[in-house]
């Protein structure tokens, strides 16, 4: 794979990761509730979820997700309900802001599952990967080239969200966020639920 093509792939992946959405909300919420360590774990888990879709694309299985309407719709609905679940939990956290925080190990485990599932339950990633790899992947490419592309997609995604965590984890900024945790949790909850309702409405209208 030529260097210019590889750098172009990184740029496109970075632009995709930078677009705001539920993934950003989950990473920020994990950082706020569990500290930088939870934020980094959520970021890495999200990168794994994105890389999994890249791997499915290389293996030719992403076509199955996009070509079987019932499967695609099912993943969309599951993803929407998961966003609702996260949103409700955030709203509950806002009401219980005075309670003792969960143990660090529990919060970090939750951060990993949230980061991975918010990516895995988003079938639009399959569409994105198909469009992306059709531009950069030669069907006759050797296995190392395909592996490099899959790794590039996952690492770029995780690196972006890790950078976000690093920026918001500055002591003064993080302290300010935690002082307003109940307001931020409420906002996260409402945003995630509204996103879920939008996904469900669009999915059913297009079904």
C-alpha positions as CSV (number, residue, x, y, z in Angstrom):
1,X,0.0,0.0,0.0
2,X,1.4,3.4,-1.0
3,X,2.2,5.9,1.7
4,X,-0.1,8.5,0.1
5,X,-3.0,6.1,0.0
6,X,-2.4,5.1,3.6
7,X,-2.2,8.7,4.8
8,X,-5.5,9.4,2.9
9,X,-7.1,6.4,4.7
10,X,-6.0,7.8,8.1
11,X,-7.4,11.2,7.2
12,X,-10.8,9.8,6.2
13,X,-11.0,7.6,9.3
14,X,-10.1,10.6,11.5
15,X,-12.8,12.8,9.9
16,X,-15.3,10.0,10.5
17,X,-14.3,9.6,14.1
18,X,-14.4,13.4,14.7
19,X,-18.1,13.7,13.7
20,X,-20.1,14.2,16.9
21,X,-22.6,11.5,17.9
22,X,-23.4,8.9,20.6
23,X,-19.8,7.6,20.6
24,X,-18.5,10.9,21.7
25,X,-21.2,11.2,24.4
26,X,-20.4,7.7,25.7
27,X,-16.6,8.4,25.9
28,X,-17.2,11.8,27.6
29,X,-19.7,10.3,30.1
30,X,-17.2,7.4,30.9
31,X,-14.5,10.0,31.6
32,X,-16.8,12.0,33.8
33,X,-18.1,9.1,35.8
34,X,-14.9,7.0,36.1
35,X,-12.1,9.3,35.4
36,X,-9.5,9.3,32.6
37,X,-8.8,5.5,32.9
38,X,-12.5,4.7,32.2
39,X,-12.4,7.2,29.3
40,X,-9.3,5.6,27.8
41,X,-10.8,2.1,28.2
42,X,-14.0,3.2,26.5
43,X,-12.0,4.8,23.6
44,X,-9.9,1.6,23.1
45,X,-13.1,-0.6,23.2
46,X,-14.7,1.7,20.7
47,X,-11.7,1.3,18.4
48,X,-12.0,-2.5,18.7
49,X,-15.7,-2.3,17.7
50,X,-14.8,-0.2,14.7
51,X,-12.0,-2.5,13.7
52,X,-14.3,-5.4,13.9
53,X,-16.5,-3.9,11.2
54,X,-13.4,-3.2,9.1
55,X,-12.4,-6.9,9.5
56,X,-15.9,-8.0,8.5
57,X,-15.6,-5.8,5.4
58,X,-12.3,-7.3,4.5
59,X,-13.8,-10.8,5.0
60,X,-16.7,-9.9,2.8
61,X,-19.3,-10.2,5.6
62,X,-20.2,-6.6,5.8
63,X,-22.1,-7.0,2.6
64,X,-24.4,-9.4,4.4
65,X,-25.3,-6.7,7.0
66,X,-26.1,-4.1,4.4
67,X,-27.9,-6.4,1.9
68,X,-30.2,-8.2,4.3
69,X,-32.8,-5.5,5.3
70,X,-34.0,-7.5,8.4
71,X,-30.5,-7.9,9.8
72,X,-29.6,-4.2,9.2
73,X,-32.9,-3.0,10.7
74,X,-32.5,-5.4,13.6
75,X,-29.0,-4.0,14.4
76,X,-30.3,-0.4,14.1
77,X,-33.2,-1.1,16.5
78,X,-30.9,-2.9,19.0
79,X,-28.5,0.0,18.8
80,X,-31.3,2.5,19.4
81,X,-32.6,0.6,22.5
82,X,-29.1,0.4,23.8
83,X,-28.8,4.2,23.5
84,X,-32.1,4.5,25.4
85,X,-30.7,2.2,28.1
86,X,-27.6,4.4,28.4
87,X,-29.7,7.6,28.4
88,X,-32.0,6.3,31.2
89,X,-28.9,5.3,33.2
90,X,-27.4,8.8,32.8
91,X,-30.7,10.4,33.9
92,X,-30.8,8.1,37.0
93,X,-27.2,9.1,37.7
94,X,-28.2,12.7,37.6
95,X,-30.8,12.1,40.3
96,X,-28.4,10.1,42.4
97,X,-25.4,12.4,42.1
98,X,-25.0,12.6,45.9
99,X,-24.7,8.8,46.3
100,X,-21.3,7.0,46.6
101,X,-19.8,6.4,43.2
102,X,-19.5,2.8,41.9
103,X,-16.2,0.9,42.5
104,X,-13.5,1.8,40.0
105,X,-13.3,-1.8,38.7
106,X,-17.1,-1.8,38.0
107,X,-17.0,1.5,36.2
108,X,-14.1,0.5,34.1
109,X,-15.8,-2.7,33.1
110,X,-18.9,-0.7,32.2
111,X,-16.8,1.7,30.2
112,X,-15.4,-1.1,28.1
113,X,-18.8,-2.6,27.4
114,X,-20.3,0.8,26.6
115,X,-17.4,1.8,24.2
116,X,-17.6,-1.5,22.3
117,X,-21.4,-1.8,22.1
118,X,-22.0,1.7,20.9
119,X,-19.8,1.0,17.9
120,X,-20.8,-2.6,17.3
121,X,-24.6,-1.9,17.4
122,X,-24.2,0.8,14.7
123,X,-24.7,-1.0,11.4
124,X,-24.0,2.3,9.6
125,X,-20.3,1.5,10.2
126,X,-20.7,-1.4,7.8
127,X,-21.9,1.0,5.1
128,X,-19.1,3.4,5.9
129,X,-16.5,0.6,5.8
130,X,-17.8,-0.7,2.5
131,X,-17.6,2.7,0.9
132,X,-14.2,3.4,2.5
133,X,-12.5,0.1,1.5
134,X,-13.9,0.2,-2.0
135,X,-11.8,3.3,-2.5
136,X,-8.6,2.0,-0.8
137,X,-8.6,-1.8,-0.9
138,X,-7.5,-3.7,-4.0
139,X,-9.4,-7.0,-4.1
140,X,-6.1,-8.8,-4.9
141,X,-4.3,-7.1,-2.0
142,X,-2.1,-9.4,0.1
143,X,-3.2,-10.4,3.7
144,X,-0.6,-8.0,5.3
145,X,-2.1,-5.1,3.4
146,X,-5.6,-6.0,4.5
147,X,-4.4,-6.4,8.1
148,X,-2.7,-3.0,8.0
149,X,-5.9,-1.4,6.8
150,X,-8.0,-3.0,9.6
151,X,-5.5,-1.9,12.2
152,X,-5.3,1.6,10.8
153,X,-9.1,2.0,11.0
154,X,-9.2,0.8,14.6
155,X,-6.1,2.6,15.9
156,X,-7.1,5.9,14.3
157,X,-10.5,5.7,15.9
158,X,-9.2,4.8,19.3
159,X,-6.5,7.5,19.1
160,X,-8.9,10.2,18.4
161,X,-11.1,9.4,21.4
162,X,-8.1,9.0,23.6
163,X,-7.0,12.5,22.5
164,X,-10.5,13.8,23.5
165,X,-10.1,12.1,26.9
166,X,-6.7,13.6,27.4
167,X,-8.0,17.1,26.6
168,X,-11.0,16.9,28.9
169,X,-9.0,15.2,31.7
170,X,-7.0,18.3,32.6
171,X,-7.5,18.8,36.3
172,X,-9.3,22.2,36.2
173,X,-11.5,21.2,33.4
174,X,-12.4,17.8,34.8
175,X,-13.1,19.3,38.3
176,X,-15.5,21.8,36.6
177,X,-17.2,19.0,34.8
178,X,-17.6,16.9,38.0
179,X,-19.0,19.9,39.9
180,X,-21.8,20.0,37.3
181,X,-22.0,16.3,36.9
182,X,-25.8,16.1,37.5
183,X,-26.5,18.7,34.8
184,X,-24.1,17.0,32.3
185,X,-25.6,13.5,33.0
186,X,-29.0,14.9,32.4
187,X,-27.9,16.4,29.1
188,X,-26.2,13.2,28.1
189,X,-29.3,11.2,28.9
190,X,-31.7,13.4,27.0
191,X,-29.3,13.6,24.0
192,X,-28.9,9.8,23.8
193,X,-32.6,9.2,24.1
194,X,-33.4,11.7,21.4
195,X,-30.8,10.1,19.2
196,X,-32.3,6.7,19.8
197,X,-35.8,8.0,19.0
198,X,-34.5,9.5,15.7
199,X,-32.8,6.3,14.8
200,X,-36.0,4.3,15.4
201,X,-38.1,6.7,13.5
202,X,-35.8,6.7,10.5
203,X,-35.4,3.0,10.6
204,X,-39.2,2.3,10.7
205,X,-40.0,4.9,8.0
206,X,-37.5,3.3,5.7
207,X,-38.5,-0.3,6.4
